[in-house]
Amino acid sequence: VARQTTRSSGINAEYGRFPLKDLPAKCPCGTSNSADHALSCHKGGYTIYRHDRLRDNFAEILSHAGVRALETEKLLQPCDDYDQQLQQYPWANTDRDARMDIVCMGLWAPDQMSYMDVRICHPMAASYLNTKPSSLYKHHENTKKRCYMRRVQVVEGGTFSPLVLTTTGGVGPEMDKAMKRAAKLLEDHHGEMYNEALTAIRRRLRFCLLISTLRSLRGCRTKYSPSGLNEIDFNL
């Protein structure tokens, strides 16, 4: 039964069919529960899990494709020496602890550093119900570019690509370009057929999103606190 429920949830989530059956009426965060809420709720860490799982999967694909100097969660250089250049971009993120999800060399050009930041959104959320997918992707890509692109260009001297995806498996234009470029590198470095490589990349990332989406829908959001352990003497 549990497997049938998970499979049904996966199919519904893949095609954006909400609401789902058999969800708890109340979320542990204290609000009314629904599929849309479960995919956006931060309690339990599933939004971070979804983001990190996608980031690590795509980084592994890029590594296999032959990029160099690959890092995840890389701390960006301080902007102290670039205040004058960044003054005309007051919206740019200049925090000292700012990080980039994926950084590598050789994605777009042999000796060029590429900086990528991941964002996964839920297109069925109430705030997006009247938004076209193309507009949704553009909004999130522009938000990421506004925040990081000028800093990456001025301070890091690299290119910036916002990798936008949705919980239902959709990908934004910039993410689509990155996947196609990875497939081309696989063709060049490993002799893979381009179409087959691109299909494999898309399949892997969609399954990655599907698994993390199911975790968000069906996973436990509370910590297990066994009773009585405090009374047990382990020094027997």
C-alpha positions as CSV (number, residue, x, y, z in Angstrom):
1,V,0.0,0.0,0.0
2,A,2.8,2.4,0.9
3,R,4.5,1.7,-2.4
4,Q,1.2,2.3,-4.3
5,T,0.7,5.6,-2.4
6,T,4.3,6.7,-3.2
7,R,3.9,5.8,-6.9
8,S,0.5,7.6,-7.1
9,S,2.0,10.6,-5.4
10,G,4.9,10.6,-7.9
11,I,2.7,10.4,-10.9
12,N,0.5,13.2,-9.6
13,A,3.4,15.4,-8.7
14,E,5.1,14.8,-12.1
15,Y,2.0,16.1,-13.9
16,G,1.1,18.8,-11.4
17,R,-2.1,17.1,-10.3
18,F,-3.0,18.5,-7.0
19,P,-4.3,18.0,-4.3
20,L,-3.1,14.6,-3.4
21,K,-4.9,12.0,-1.3
22,D,-4.0,10.8,2.2
23,L,-1.9,13.8,3.3
24,P,-2.1,14.7,7.0
25,A,-4.6,17.5,7.6
26,K,-2.1,19.4,9.8
27,C,1.5,20.2,9.1
28,P,3.9,19.9,12.0
29,C,4.8,23.6,11.5
30,G,1.3,24.4,12.7
31,T,-0.6,25.3,9.5
32,S,-3.1,23.4,7.4
33,N,-1.4,20.9,5.2
34,S,-1.7,20.4,1.5
35,A,0.5,19.3,-1.4
36,D,1.4,22.9,-2.2
37,H,2.2,23.6,1.4
38,A,4.3,20.4,1.8
39,L,6.4,21.4,-1.3
40,S,7.1,24.9,0.2
41,C,7.3,24.2,3.9
42,H,10.8,24.6,5.4
43,K,10.2,22.4,8.5
44,G,12.1,19.1,8.2
45,G,14.7,20.5,5.8
46,Y,13.2,19.1,2.6
47,T,13.5,22.3,0.6
48,I,17.3,22.3,1.4
49,Y,17.5,18.6,0.7
50,R,15.8,19.1,-2.7
51,H,18.2,21.9,-3.6
52,D,21.3,20.1,-2.5
53,R,20.4,16.9,-4.2
54,L,19.9,18.6,-7.5
55,R,23.1,20.6,-7.1
56,D,25.2,17.5,-6.3
57,N,23.6,15.5,-9.2
58,F,24.3,18.2,-11.8
59,A,27.8,18.7,-10.4
60,E,28.5,15.0,-10.8
61,I,27.3,15.2,-14.4
62,L,29.6,18.1,-15.1
63,S,32.5,16.3,-13.5
64,H,31.9,13.3,-15.8
65,A,31.6,15.6,-18.7
66,G,35.2,16.7,-18.1
67,V,35.0,20.2,-16.6
68,R,37.9,21.2,-14.3
69,A,38.3,22.9,-10.9
70,L,34.8,21.8,-9.9
71,E,33.6,23.0,-6.5
72,T,30.2,23.2,-4.8
73,E,29.2,25.8,-2.2
74,K,32.2,27.9,-3.1
75,L,32.8,31.0,-1.0
76,L,33.0,34.1,-3.3
77,Q,35.9,36.5,-3.0
78,P,35.3,39.6,-0.9
79,C,34.2,42.8,-2.7
80,D,36.3,45.2,-0.6
81,D,38.6,46.2,-3.5
82,Y,35.8,46.5,-6.0
83,D,33.5,49.0,-4.2
84,Q,33.8,51.6,-6.9
85,Q,33.0,49.2,-9.8
86,L,30.0,47.8,-7.9
87,Q,28.6,51.2,-6.8
88,Q,26.5,51.4,-10.0
89,Y,25.0,48.0,-9.1
90,P,23.6,48.6,-5.6
91,W,21.3,45.6,-5.9
92,A,24.3,43.2,-6.2
93,N,24.9,40.8,-3.4
94,T,28.2,41.9,-1.7
95,D,27.9,39.8,1.5
96,R,31.2,38.4,2.6
97,D,29.7,34.9,3.2
98,A,28.0,34.7,-0.2
99,R,28.5,31.3,-1.9
100,M,27.9,29.9,-5.3
101,D,26.3,26.4,-5.7
102,I,28.5,25.2,-8.6
103,V,31.8,26.6,-9.9
104,C,33.9,25.0,-12.6
105,M,36.3,25.7,-15.4
106,G,35.8,24.7,-19.0
107,L,32.0,24.6,-19.3
108,W,31.6,27.3,-21.9
109,A,35.2,28.0,-22.8
110,P,38.4,26.0,-22.0
111,D,39.9,28.4,-19.5
112,Q,36.8,30.3,-18.4
113,M,35.4,30.0,-14.9
114,S,31.6,29.4,-14.8
115,Y,29.5,30.1,-11.7
116,M,26.0,28.6,-11.3
117,D,23.4,29.0,-8.7
118,V,20.4,26.7,-8.3
119,R,16.8,27.6,-7.6
120,I,13.9,25.2,-7.5
121,C,10.3,26.6,-7.3
122,H,6.9,25.1,-7.0
123,P,4.8,26.3,-10.0
124,M,1.5,25.3,-8.4
125,A,2.0,27.7,-5.4
126,A,-0.8,30.2,-4.9
127,S,1.5,33.1,-5.9
128,Y,2.3,31.5,-9.3
129,L,-1.2,30.2,-10.3
130,N,-1.7,33.0,-12.8
131,T,1.9,33.0,-14.0
132,K,2.9,31.4,-17.3
133,P,5.9,28.9,-17.1
134,S,8.0,31.1,-19.4
135,S,7.3,34.1,-17.1
136,L,8.1,32.1,-14.0
137,Y,11.4,31.0,-15.3
138,K,12.3,34.5,-16.5
139,H,11.4,36.0,-13.1
140,H,13.6,33.6,-11.1
141,E,16.5,33.8,-13.6
142,N,16.4,37.6,-13.5
143,T,16.3,37.6,-9.7
144,K,19.4,35.4,-9.6
145,K,21.2,37.5,-12.2
146,R,20.3,40.8,-10.4
147,C,21.8,39.4,-7.2
148,Y,25.0,37.7,-8.5
149,M,25.8,38.3,-12.1
150,R,27.6,41.7,-11.8
151,R,29.6,40.5,-8.8
152,V,30.7,37.4,-10.6
153,Q,31.7,39.4,-13.7
154,V,33.5,42.2,-11.8
155,V,35.1,40.3,-8.9
156,E,35.4,36.7,-10.1
157,G,35.9,37.4,-13.8
158,G,33.6,34.6,-14.8
159,T,30.2,33.8,-16.3
160,F,27.0,33.4,-14.3
161,S,24.2,31.0,-15.0
162,P,21.0,30.8,-12.9
163,L,19.8,27.1,-12.9
164,V,16.0,27.4,-12.4
165,L,13.9,24.2,-12.2
166,T,10.4,23.4,-10.9
167,T,9.2,20.6,-8.6
168,T,7.2,19.2,-11.5
169,G,10.4,18.7,-13.6
170,G,10.4,21.8,-15.7
171,V,13.7,23.6,-16.5
172,G,14.4,27.3,-17.3
173,P,16.2,28.4,-20.5
174,E,19.6,28.9,-18.7
175,M,19.4,25.4,-17.2
176,D,18.4,24.0,-20.5
177,K,21.5,25.6,-22.1
178,A,23.7,24.2,-19.4
179,M,22.4,20.6,-19.8
180,K,22.9,20.9,-23.6
181,R,26.4,22.1,-23.1
182,A,27.1,19.2,-20.7
183,A,25.8,16.8,-23.3
184,K,28.1,18.3,-25.9
185,L,31.1,17.8,-23.6
186,L,30.1,14.2,-23.1
187,E,30.0,13.8,-26.8
188,D,33.4,15.4,-27.3
189,H,35.2,13.8,-24.3
190,H,33.6,10.3,-24.2
191,G,32.2,9.7,-27.6
192,E,28.6,9.6,-26.4
193,M,25.8,10.3,-28.9
194,Y,24.6,13.9,-28.2
195,N,20.9,13.1,-28.2
196,E,21.4,10.1,-25.9
197,A,23.6,12.0,-23.5
198,L,21.1,14.9,-23.3
199,T,18.2,12.4,-22.7
200,A,20.2,10.7,-19.9
201,I,20.9,14.1,-18.2
202,R,17.3,15.2,-18.4
203,R,16.1,11.8,-17.1
204,R,18.5,11.8,-14.2
205,L,17.7,15.3,-13.1
206,R,13.9,14.7,-13.4
207,F,14.2,11.6,-11.3
208,C,16.3,13.6,-8.8
209,L,13.5,16.2,-8.6
210,L,10.8,13.5,-8.3
211,I,12.5,11.7,-5.5
212,S,13.0,14.9,-3.5
213,T,9.5,16.0,-4.2
214,L,8.2,12.7,-2.8
215,R,10.3,13.2,0.3
216,S,8.7,16.6,0.8
217,L,5.2,15.1,0.4
218,R,5.5,12.0,2.4
219,G,8.6,12.4,4.6
220,C,8.5,12.9,8.4
221,R,9.0,16.5,9.5
222,T,9.4,15.9,13.2
223,K,12.4,14.5,15.2
224,Y,12.0,11.1,16.7
225,S,12.3,11.3,20.5
226,P,12.2,7.9,22.1
227,S,11.0,7.9,25.7
228,G,12.9,6.2,28.5
229,L,16.5,6.5,27.1
230,N,17.4,9.1,29.7
231,E,16.7,6.5,32.4
232,I,18.9,3.8,31.0
233,D,22.3,3.3,32.5
234,F,24.7,2.5,29.6
235,N,27.7,2.0,32.0
236,L,26.7,-1.6,32.9
